[in-house]
Amino acid sequence: MLIINVEKRVNIIKNWIDSYCTSTTFDPKSLIVGVSGGIDSSVVSTLCALTGRKTVVLSMPIKQIKSQHDLSIKHGEWLVSKFKNVEHRIFELEKVFISFETLLNDFNSEHGFANSRARLRMATLYQVAAANSGIVVGTGNKVEDFGVGFYTKYGDGGVDISPIADCTKTQVWEMGKHLGVLKEIIEAEPTDGLWNDGRNDTDQLGMTYAELEKAMTDKNDPNYRKYLEIRKKNLHKMNPIPVCKFDDI
C-alpha cells in the first residue's frame, strides 16, 4: 500500500478541490463550509482556504454545548486572521429549530429531532451557497462516510464534494497538526454536536476511531463483528437510493 506523507496529502486535497472548481460546468465562485469546532470541519475549511478561492465558513449553533461552539468561533477567527479570502459568519439557528420542534410536537422523536439539526444546517449552507454561486464542501472522513455511516442522511451527508472522505480520522488529525489547527480542537473529544447532553462519538458508536480503523481493515480484529453490526444498520445511507427500474425503457 502506498504511504502518502501528510504534506503531500494536504497538497493533493487542496489541488483536488481547486481542480474540481475549474473543471465542473457549474464554475463555482466560492466554497461553503460548516464549522463545528471539530477536527474534520477545521481541516476541510483550512484546505478550502488554502486554494485561494473565496471561502465562507458558517458557525450554526443549535442548543450547542458552549465549549463546542466556542471552538467553532475560535477556528473561524483563526482562519480569518490567516487568510484574506475567508469570511466567517455566525447563524444562531436555535429559534428556527425550536419553531420546527414546536410545529412537529405531535411527531416527537429525540433521534429524529437530533438529525433535524443537521438538516437545518444543511439547508442553511445551501442557501449561502446559492447566494454566493458556491458549492457546499463536505467534512466527513472515511470512517464515518464509508465505514460505519456515522452521519445524517440529507444533513451533513448532503454536500457537493467530499475532500477528506478517503482519509481516516487518524490522517485527518495528522493534517490538522500539519496545518496548525488550534491545539484545543485537535485534542477535543470528537462529537457530532446533535445532542443536548453533549455525548461524544465514542459514546454513540461504542468504539474509538482508532478501534474502528483497525476493525475496518482486519477481519481478525476482536472488534470486527461489532464494526459490521454498526455498518449494517447504516448501509441505507451509504448505498445508492433504490430505483424501480424497467427493462423496456
NUTIMI-589226 format. One record per residue (C-alpha): y, z, x; residue number from 1; residue in three letters; chain. Coordinates in Angstrom, 1 decimal. Layout:
<atoms>
atom Y = Y Z = Z X = X num = NUM residu = Ala chaine = A
...
</atoms>
This chain:
<atoms>
atom Y = 0.0 Z = 0.0 X = 0.0 num = 1 residu = Met chaine = A
atom Y = 3.4 Z = -1.0 X = 1.3 num = 2 residu = Leu chaine = A
atom Y = 5.6 Z = 2.1 X = 2.0 num = 3 residu = Ile chaine = A
atom Y = 9.3 Z = 1.5 X = 1.4 num = 4 residu = Ile chaine = A
atom Y = 11.7 Z = 3.8 X = 3.1 num = 5 residu = Asn chaine = A
atom Y = 14.4 Z = 5.4 X = 0.9 num = 6 residu = Val chaine = A
atom Y = 17.4 Z = 3.4 X = 2.3 num = 7 residu = Glu chaine = A
atom Y = 15.6 Z = 0.2 X = 1.7 num = 8 residu = Lys chaine = A
atom Y = 14.6 Z = 1.3 X = -1.8 num = 9 residu = Arg chaine = A
atom Y = 18.2 Z = 2.1 X = -2.6 num = 10 residu = Val chaine = A
atom Y = 19.4 Z = -1.3 X = -1.4 num = 11 residu = Asn chaine = A
atom Y = 16.7 Z = -3.2 X = -3.3 num = 12 residu = Ile chaine = A
atom Y = 17.5 Z = -1.5 X = -6.6 num = 13 residu = Ile chaine = A
atom Y = 21.3 Z = -1.9 X = -6.1 num = 14 residu = Lys chaine = A
atom Y = 20.9 Z = -5.6 X = -5.3 num = 15 residu = Asn chaine = A
atom Y = 18.4 Z = -6.0 X = -8.2 num = 16 residu = Trp chaine = A
atom Y = 21.0 Z = -4.6 X = -10.7 num = 17 residu = Ile chaine = A
atom Y = 23.7 Z = -6.9 X = -9.3 num = 18 residu = Asp chaine = A
atom Y = 21.3 Z = -9.9 X = -9.3 num = 19 residu = Ser chaine = A
atom Y = 20.4 Z = -9.3 X = -12.9 num = 20 residu = Tyr chaine = A
atom Y = 24.0 Z = -9.3 X = -14.0 num = 21 residu = Cys chaine = A
atom Y = 24.6 Z = -12.5 X = -12.0 num = 22 residu = Thr chaine = A
atom Y = 21.5 Z = -14.4 X = -13.3 num = 23 residu = Ser chaine = A
atom Y = 21.4 Z = -13.4 X = -17.0 num = 24 residu = Thr chaine = A
atom Y = 23.0 Z = -15.7 X = -19.5 num = 25 residu = Thr chaine = A
atom Y = 24.9 Z = -12.8 X = -21.1 num = 26 residu = Phe chaine = A
atom Y = 27.0 Z = -12.4 X = -17.9 num = 27 residu = Asp chaine = A
atom Y = 27.7 Z = -8.6 X = -18.4 num = 28 residu = Pro chaine = A
atom Y = 31.1 Z = -7.3 X = -17.2 num = 29 residu = Lys chaine = A
atom Y = 30.1 Z = -3.6 X = -16.9 num = 30 residu = Ser chaine = A
atom Y = 27.3 Z = -1.2 X = -16.6 num = 31 residu = Leu chaine = A
atom Y = 27.0 Z = 1.7 X = -19.1 num = 32 residu = Ile chaine = A
atom Y = 25.0 Z = 4.8 X = -18.2 num = 33 residu = Val chaine = A
atom Y = 24.5 Z = 8.1 X = -20.0 num = 34 residu = Gly chaine = A
atom Y = 24.5 Z = 11.0 X = -17.6 num = 35 residu = Val chaine = A
atom Y = 22.8 Z = 14.3 X = -18.5 num = 36 residu = Ser chaine = A
atom Y = 23.2 Z = 16.3 X = -15.3 num = 37 residu = Gly chaine = A
atom Y = 19.6 Z = 15.4 X = -14.3 num = 38 residu = Gly chaine = A
atom Y = 18.4 Z = 13.7 X = -11.2 num = 39 residu = Ile chaine = A
atom Y = 17.4 Z = 10.4 X = -12.9 num = 40 residu = Asp chaine = A
atom Y = 20.7 Z = 9.6 X = -14.5 num = 41 residu = Ser chaine = A
atom Y = 22.6 Z = 10.8 X = -11.5 num = 42 residu = Ser chaine = A
atom Y = 20.7 Z = 8.4 X = -9.2 num = 43 residu = Val chaine = A
atom Y = 20.9 Z = 5.5 X = -11.6 num = 44 residu = Val chaine = A
atom Y = 24.7 Z = 5.9 X = -12.2 num = 45 residu = Ser chaine = A
atom Y = 25.3 Z = 6.1 X = -8.4 num = 46 residu = Thr chaine = A
atom Y = 23.2 Z = 3.0 X = -7.8 num = 47 residu = Leu chaine = A
atom Y = 25.3 Z = 1.2 X = -10.5 num = 48 residu = Cys chaine = A
atom Y = 28.5 Z = 2.4 X = -8.9 num = 49 residu = Ala chaine = A
atom Y = 27.3 Z = 1.0 X = -5.5 num = 50 residu = Leu chaine = A
atom Y = 27.1 Z = -2.5 X = -7.0 num = 51 residu = Thr chaine = A
atom Y = 30.9 Z = -2.5 X = -7.1 num = 52 residu = Gly chaine = A
atom Y = 30.7 Z = -3.5 X = -10.8 num = 53 residu = Arg chaine = A
atom Y = 32.7 Z = -1.6 X = -13.5 num = 54 residu = Lys chaine = A
atom Y = 30.5 Z = 1.4 X = -14.3 num = 55 residu = Thr chaine = A
atom Y = 31.2 Z = 3.6 X = -17.3 num = 56 residu = Val chaine = A
atom Y = 29.3 Z = 6.9 X = -17.3 num = 57 residu = Val chaine = A
atom Y = 29.1 Z = 8.9 X = -20.5 num = 58 residu = Leu chaine = A
atom Y = 28.5 Z = 12.6 X = -20.9 num = 59 residu = Ser chaine = A
atom Y = 27.4 Z = 13.2 X = -24.5 num = 60 residu = Met chaine = A
atom Y = 26.7 Z = 16.9 X = -25.2 num = 61 residu = Pro chaine = A
atom Y = 24.9 Z = 17.8 X = -28.4 num = 62 residu = Ile chaine = A
atom Y = 24.2 Z = 21.6 X = -28.7 num = 63 residu = Lys chaine = A
atom Y = 23.8 Z = 21.4 X = -24.9 num = 64 residu = Gln chaine = A
atom Y = 22.9 Z = 24.3 X = -22.7 num = 65 residu = Ile chaine = A
atom Y = 26.2 Z = 24.9 X = -20.8 num = 66 residu = Lys chaine = A
atom Y = 24.6 Z = 24.7 X = -17.4 num = 67 residu = Ser chaine = A
atom Y = 23.2 Z = 21.3 X = -18.1 num = 68 residu = Gln chaine = A
atom Y = 26.5 Z = 20.0 X = -19.5 num = 69 residu = His chaine = A
atom Y = 28.4 Z = 21.4 X = -16.5 num = 70 residu = Asp chaine = A
atom Y = 26.2 Z = 19.4 X = -14.1 num = 71 residu = Leu chaine = A
atom Y = 26.8 Z = 16.3 X = -16.1 num = 72 residu = Ser chaine = A
atom Y = 30.6 Z = 16.8 X = -15.8 num = 73 residu = Ile chaine = A
atom Y = 30.4 Z = 17.7 X = -12.1 num = 74 residu = Lys chaine = A
atom Y = 28.4 Z = 14.5 X = -11.4 num = 75 residu = His chaine = A
atom Y = 30.9 Z = 12.4 X = -13.4 num = 76 residu = Gly chaine = A
atom Y = 33.8 Z = 13.9 X = -11.4 num = 77 residu = Glu chaine = A
atom Y = 31.9 Z = 13.3 X = -8.2 num = 78 residu = Trp chaine = A
atom Y = 31.3 Z = 9.6 X = -9.0 num = 79 residu = Leu chaine = A
atom Y = 35.0 Z = 9.1 X = -9.9 num = 80 residu = Val chaine = A
atom Y = 36.1 Z = 10.7 X = -6.7 num = 81 residu = Ser chaine = A
atom Y = 33.8 Z = 8.4 X = -4.6 num = 82 residu = Lys chaine = A
atom Y = 34.1 Z = 5.0 X = -6.5 num = 83 residu = Phe chaine = A
atom Y = 37.2 Z = 3.3 X = -7.8 num = 84 residu = Lys chaine = A
atom Y = 35.0 Z = 1.2 X = -10.1 num = 85 residu = Asn chaine = A
atom Y = 33.7 Z = 4.2 X = -12.1 num = 86 residu = Val chaine = A
atom Y = 35.1 Z = 5.5 X = -15.4 num = 87 residu = Glu chaine = A
atom Y = 33.7 Z = 8.8 X = -16.7 num = 88 residu = His chaine = A
atom Y = 34.0 Z = 9.6 X = -20.5 num = 89 residu = Arg chaine = A
atom Y = 33.0 Z = 12.7 X = -22.4 num = 90 residu = Ile chaine = A
atom Y = 32.0 Z = 12.3 X = -26.0 num = 91 residu = Phe chaine = A
atom Y = 31.4 Z = 15.5 X = -27.9 num = 92 residu = Glu chaine = A
atom Y = 28.7 Z = 14.4 X = -30.4 num = 93 residu = Leu chaine = A
atom Y = 27.8 Z = 17.8 X = -31.8 num = 94 residu = Glu chaine = A
atom Y = 29.9 Z = 17.4 X = -35.0 num = 95 residu = Lys chaine = A
atom Y = 28.4 Z = 14.0 X = -35.7 num = 96 residu = Val chaine = A
atom Y = 24.9 Z = 15.3 X = -35.1 num = 97 residu = Phe chaine = A
atom Y = 25.5 Z = 18.3 X = -37.4 num = 98 residu = Ile chaine = A
atom Y = 26.6 Z = 16.0 X = -40.2 num = 99 residu = Ser chaine = A
atom Y = 23.4 Z = 14.0 X = -39.7 num = 100 residu = Phe chaine = A
atom Y = 21.3 Z = 17.1 X = -39.8 num = 101 residu = Glu chaine = A
atom Y = 23.0 Z = 18.3 X = -43.0 num = 102 residu = Thr chaine = A
atom Y = 22.7 Z = 14.9 X = -44.7 num = 103 residu = Leu chaine = A
atom Y = 18.9 Z = 14.9 X = -43.9 num = 104 residu = Leu chaine = A
atom Y = 18.2 Z = 18.5 X = -44.6 num = 105 residu = Asn chaine = A
atom Y = 15.5 Z = 17.6 X = -47.1 num = 106 residu = Asp chaine = A
atom Y = 13.6 Z = 15.9 X = -44.3 num = 107 residu = Phe chaine = A
atom Y = 13.7 Z = 18.7 X = -41.8 num = 108 residu = Asn chaine = A
atom Y = 11.7 Z = 18.2 X = -38.6 num = 109 residu = Ser chaine = A
atom Y = 12.5 Z = 20.0 X = -35.4 num = 110 residu = Glu chaine = A
atom Y = 10.9 Z = 17.3 X = -33.3 num = 111 residu = His chaine = A
atom Y = 12.5 Z = 14.6 X = -35.4 num = 112 residu = Gly chaine = A
atom Y = 16.0 Z = 16.0 X = -35.0 num = 113 residu = Phe chaine = A
atom Y = 15.4 Z = 16.5 X = -31.3 num = 114 residu = Ala chaine = A
atom Y = 14.7 Z = 12.8 X = -30.9 num = 115 residu = Asn chaine = A
atom Y = 17.7 Z = 12.0 X = -33.1 num = 116 residu = Ser chaine = A
atom Y = 19.9 Z = 13.5 X = -30.5 num = 117 residu = Arg chaine = A
atom Y = 18.6 Z = 10.8 X = -28.0 num = 118 residu = Ala chaine = A
atom Y = 19.0 Z = 8.1 X = -30.6 num = 119 residu = Arg chaine = A
atom Y = 22.6 Z = 9.1 X = -31.4 num = 120 residu = Leu chaine = A
atom Y = 23.3 Z = 8.9 X = -27.7 num = 121 residu = Arg chaine = A
atom Y = 21.7 Z = 5.5 X = -27.5 num = 122 residu = Met chaine = A
atom Y = 23.9 Z = 4.3 X = -30.4 num = 123 residu = Ala chaine = A
atom Y = 27.0 Z = 5.6 X = -28.5 num = 124 residu = Thr chaine = A
atom Y = 26.0 Z = 3.9 X = -25.3 num = 125 residu = Leu chaine = A
atom Y = 25.6 Z = 0.5 X = -27.1 num = 126 residu = Tyr chaine = A
atom Y = 29.0 Z = 0.9 X = -28.8 num = 127 residu = Gln chaine = A
atom Y = 30.7 Z = 1.5 X = -25.5 num = 128 residu = Val chaine = A
atom Y = 28.7 Z = -1.4 X = -24.0 num = 129 residu = Ala chaine = A
atom Y = 29.8 Z = -3.7 X = -26.8 num = 130 residu = Ala chaine = A
atom Y = 33.5 Z = -2.8 X = -26.2 num = 131 residu = Ala chaine = A
atom Y = 33.1 Z = -3.4 X = -22.5 num = 132 residu = Asn chaine = A
atom Y = 31.0 Z = -6.6 X = -22.6 num = 133 residu = Ser chaine = A
atom Y = 28.4 Z = -4.4 X = -20.8 num = 134 residu = Gly chaine = A
atom Y = 24.7 Z = -3.6 X = -20.7 num = 135 residu = Ile chaine = A
atom Y = 23.1 Z = -0.2 X = -21.1 num = 136 residu = Val chaine = A
atom Y = 21.2 Z = 0.9 X = -18.0 num = 137 residu = Val chaine = A
atom Y = 18.1 Z = 3.0 X = -18.4 num = 138 residu = Gly chaine = A
atom Y = 17.4 Z = 6.1 X = -16.4 num = 139 residu = Thr chaine = A
atom Y = 13.6 Z = 6.6 X = -17.0 num = 140 residu = Gly chaine = A
atom Y = 11.3 Z = 6.9 X = -14.0 num = 141 residu = Asn chaine = A
atom Y = 7.7 Z = 5.6 X = -13.6 num = 142 residu = Lys chaine = A
atom Y = 6.0 Z = 8.8 X = -14.6 num = 143 residu = Val chaine = A
atom Y = 8.0 Z = 9.1 X = -17.8 num = 144 residu = Glu chaine = A
atom Y = 8.2 Z = 5.4 X = -18.8 num = 145 residu = Asp chaine = A
atom Y = 4.7 Z = 4.1 X = -17.8 num = 146 residu = Phe chaine = A
atom Y = 2.7 Z = 7.3 X = -17.1 num = 147 residu = Gly chaine = A
atom Y = 3.0 Z = 9.7 X = -20.0 num = 148 residu = Val chaine = A
atom Y = 5.6 Z = 8.1 X = -22.2 num = 149 residu = Gly chaine = A
atom Y = 7.9 Z = 11.1 X = -22.0 num = 150 residu = Phe chaine = A
atom Y = 11.0 Z = 9.6 X = -23.7 num = 151 residu = Tyr chaine = A
atom Y = 12.3 Z = 9.0 X = -27.2 num = 152 residu = Thr chaine = A
atom Y = 11.4 Z = 5.7 X = -28.8 num = 153 residu = Lys chaine = A
atom Y = 14.7 Z = 3.9 X = -29.5 num = 154 residu = Tyr chaine = A
atom Y = 16.5 Z = 6.8 X = -27.9 num = 155 residu = Gly chaine = A
atom Y = 16.6 Z = 7.0 X = -24.1 num = 156 residu = Asp chaine = A
atom Y = 13.9 Z = 4.3 X = -24.2 num = 157 residu = Gly chaine = A
atom Y = 16.5 Z = 1.9 X = -25.8 num = 158 residu = Gly chaine = A
atom Y = 18.1 Z = 0.2 X = -22.9 num = 159 residu = Val chaine = A
atom Y = 18.7 Z = -3.3 X = -21.4 num = 160 residu = Asp chaine = A
atom Y = 17.4 Z = -2.8 X = -17.9 num = 161 residu = Ile chaine = A
atom Y = 15.4 Z = -0.1 X = -16.2 num = 162 residu = Ser chaine = A
atom Y = 16.2 Z = 0.1 X = -12.4 num = 163 residu = Pro chaine = A
atom Y = 14.1 Z = 3.1 X = -11.5 num = 164 residu = Ile chaine = A
atom Y = 11.1 Z = 2.6 X = -13.8 num = 165 residu = Ala chaine = A
atom Y = 8.9 Z = 1.7 X = -10.9 num = 166 residu = Asp chaine = A
atom Y = 9.9 Z = 4.8 X = -8.9 num = 167 residu = Cys chaine = A
atom Y = 8.1 Z = 8.1 X = -9.1 num = 168 residu = Thr chaine = A
atom Y = 10.0 Z = 11.3 X = -9.7 num = 169 residu = Lys chaine = A
atom Y = 9.5 Z = 12.2 X = -6.1 num = 170 residu = Thr chaine = A
atom Y = 11.0 Z = 8.9 X = -5.0 num = 171 residu = Gln chaine = A
atom Y = 14.0 Z = 9.5 X = -7.3 num = 172 residu = Val chaine = A
atom Y = 14.6 Z = 12.9 X = -5.7 num = 173 residu = Trp chaine = A
atom Y = 14.4 Z = 11.3 X = -2.3 num = 174 residu = Glu chaine = A
atom Y = 17.0 Z = 8.7 X = -3.3 num = 175 residu = Met chaine = A
atom Y = 19.2 Z = 11.4 X = -4.8 num = 176 residu = Gly chaine = A
atom Y = 19.3 Z = 13.2 X = -1.4 num = 177 residu = Lys chaine = A
atom Y = 20.0 Z = 10.0 X = 0.4 num = 178 residu = His chaine = A
atom Y = 22.8 Z = 9.1 X = -1.9 num = 179 residu = Leu chaine = A
atom Y = 24.4 Z = 12.5 X = -1.6 num = 180 residu = Gly chaine = A
atom Y = 23.9 Z = 13.6 X = -5.2 num = 181 residu = Val chaine = A
atom Y = 25.0 Z = 17.2 X = -5.8 num = 182 residu = Leu chaine = A
atom Y = 22.5 Z = 19.7 X = -4.4 num = 183 residu = Lys chaine = A
atom Y = 22.7 Z = 21.6 X = -7.8 num = 184 residu = Glu chaine = A
atom Y = 21.4 Z = 18.5 X = -9.6 num = 185 residu = Ile chaine = A
atom Y = 18.6 Z = 17.9 X = -7.0 num = 186 residu = Ile chaine = A
atom Y = 17.4 Z = 21.5 X = -7.3 num = 187 residu = Glu chaine = A
atom Y = 17.8 Z = 21.8 X = -11.1 num = 188 residu = Ala chaine = A
atom Y = 14.6 Z = 22.0 X = -13.3 num = 189 residu = Glu chaine = A
atom Y = 14.1 Z = 18.6 X = -14.9 num = 190 residu = Pro chaine = A
atom Y = 14.8 Z = 18.7 X = -18.7 num = 191 residu = Thr chaine = A
atom Y = 15.4 Z = 16.2 X = -21.4 num = 192 residu = Asp chaine = A
atom Y = 18.2 Z = 18.3 X = -22.9 num = 193 residu = Gly chaine = A
atom Y = 17.0 Z = 17.9 X = -26.5 num = 194 residu = Leu chaine = A
atom Y = 16.1 Z = 21.4 X = -27.4 num = 195 residu = Trp chaine = A
atom Y = 18.3 Z = 24.4 X = -28.3 num = 196 residu = Asn chaine = A
atom Y = 16.1 Z = 26.8 X = -26.3 num = 197 residu = Asp chaine = A
atom Y = 16.6 Z = 24.8 X = -23.1 num = 198 residu = Gly chaine = A
atom Y = 12.9 Z = 24.1 X = -22.5 num = 199 residu = Arg chaine = A
atom Y = 12.3 Z = 22.0 X = -19.4 num = 200 residu = Asn chaine = A
atom Y = 9.9 Z = 19.1 X = -18.8 num = 201 residu = Asp chaine = A
atom Y = 7.1 Z = 21.2 X = -17.3 num = 202 residu = Thr chaine = A
atom Y = 7.2 Z = 23.5 X = -20.4 num = 203 residu = Asp chaine = A
atom Y = 6.8 Z = 20.4 X = -22.6 num = 204 residu = Gln chaine = A
atom Y = 4.2 Z = 18.5 X = -20.5 num = 205 residu = Leu chaine = A
atom Y = 2.3 Z = 21.4 X = -19.2 num = 206 residu = Gly chaine = A
atom Y = 2.3 Z = 19.8 X = -15.8 num = 207 residu = Met chaine = A
atom Y = 4.8 Z = 19.4 X = -13.0 num = 208 residu = Thr chaine = A
atom Y = 5.9 Z = 15.9 X = -11.9 num = 209 residu = Tyr chaine = A
atom Y = 4.0 Z = 16.4 X = -8.6 num = 210 residu = Ala chaine = A
atom Y = 0.8 Z = 17.1 X = -10.6 num = 211 residu = Glu chaine = A
atom Y = 1.4 Z = 14.2 X = -12.9 num = 212 residu = Leu chaine = A
atom Y = 2.0 Z = 11.8 X = -10.0 num = 213 residu = Glu chaine = A
atom Y = -1.2 Z = 12.9 X = -8.3 num = 214 residu = Lys chaine = A
atom Y = -3.2 Z = 12.6 X = -11.5 num = 215 residu = Ala chaine = A
atom Y = -1.9 Z = 9.1 X = -12.3 num = 216 residu = Met chaine = A
atom Y = -3.3 Z = 7.8 X = -9.0 num = 217 residu = Thr chaine = A
atom Y = -6.5 Z = 9.8 X = -8.6 num = 218 residu = Asp chaine = A
atom Y = -9.3 Z = 9.8 X = -11.2 num = 219 residu = Lys chaine = A
atom Y = -11.0 Z = 12.7 X = -9.4 num = 220 residu = Asn chaine = A
atom Y = -7.9 Z = 14.9 X = -9.7 num = 221 residu = Asp chaine = A
atom Y = -8.6 Z = 18.1 X = -11.7 num = 222 residu = Pro chaine = A
atom Y = -5.6 Z = 17.2 X = -14.0 num = 223 residu = Asn chaine = A
atom Y = -6.6 Z = 13.6 X = -14.6 num = 224 residu = Tyr chaine = A
atom Y = -8.1 Z = 14.3 X = -18.0 num = 225 residu = Arg chaine = A
atom Y = -5.1 Z = 16.3 X = -19.1 num = 226 residu = Lys chaine = A
atom Y = -2.8 Z = 13.4 X = -17.9 num = 227 residu = Tyr chaine = A
atom Y = -4.9 Z = 11.0 X = -20.0 num = 228 residu = Leu chaine = A
atom Y = -4.5 Z = 13.2 X = -23.1 num = 229 residu = Glu chaine = A
atom Y = -0.8 Z = 13.2 X = -22.8 num = 230 residu = Ile chaine = A
atom Y = -0.7 Z = 9.5 X = -22.2 num = 231 residu = Arg chaine = A
atom Y = -2.9 Z = 8.7 X = -25.2 num = 232 residu = Lys chaine = A
atom Y = -0.5 Z = 10.5 X = -27.6 num = 233 residu = Lys chaine = A
atom Y = 2.4 Z = 8.4 X = -26.4 num = 234 residu = Asn chaine = A
atom Y = 0.8 Z = 4.9 X = -25.9 num = 235 residu = Leu chaine = A
atom Y = 2.5 Z = 3.8 X = -29.1 num = 236 residu = His chaine = A
atom Y = 5.8 Z = 3.9 X = -27.2 num = 237 residu = Lys chaine = A
atom Y = 4.6 Z = 2.1 X = -24.1 num = 238 residu = Met chaine = A
atom Y = 2.6 Z = -0.7 X = -25.8 num = 239 residu = Asn chaine = A
atom Y = 4.3 Z = -3.7 X = -27.4 num = 240 residu = Pro chaine = A
atom Y = 5.2 Z = -3.4 X = -31.0 num = 241 residu = Ile chaine = A
atom Y = 2.2 Z = -4.6 X = -33.1 num = 242 residu = Pro chaine = A
atom Y = 2.8 Z = -8.0 X = -34.8 num = 243 residu = Val chaine = A
atom Y = 0.8 Z = -9.5 X = -37.6 num = 244 residu = Cys chaine = A
atom Y = 0.0 Z = -13.0 X = -36.2 num = 245 residu = Lys chaine = A
atom Y = -1.2 Z = -16.2 X = -37.9 num = 246 residu = Phe chaine = A
atom Y = -3.2 Z = -18.9 X = -36.1 num = 247 residu = Asp chaine = A
atom Y = -1.9 Z = -21.7 X = -38.4 num = 248 residu = Asp chaine = A
atom Y = 1.7 Z = -21.5 X = -37.3 num = 249 residu = Ile chaine = A
</atoms>
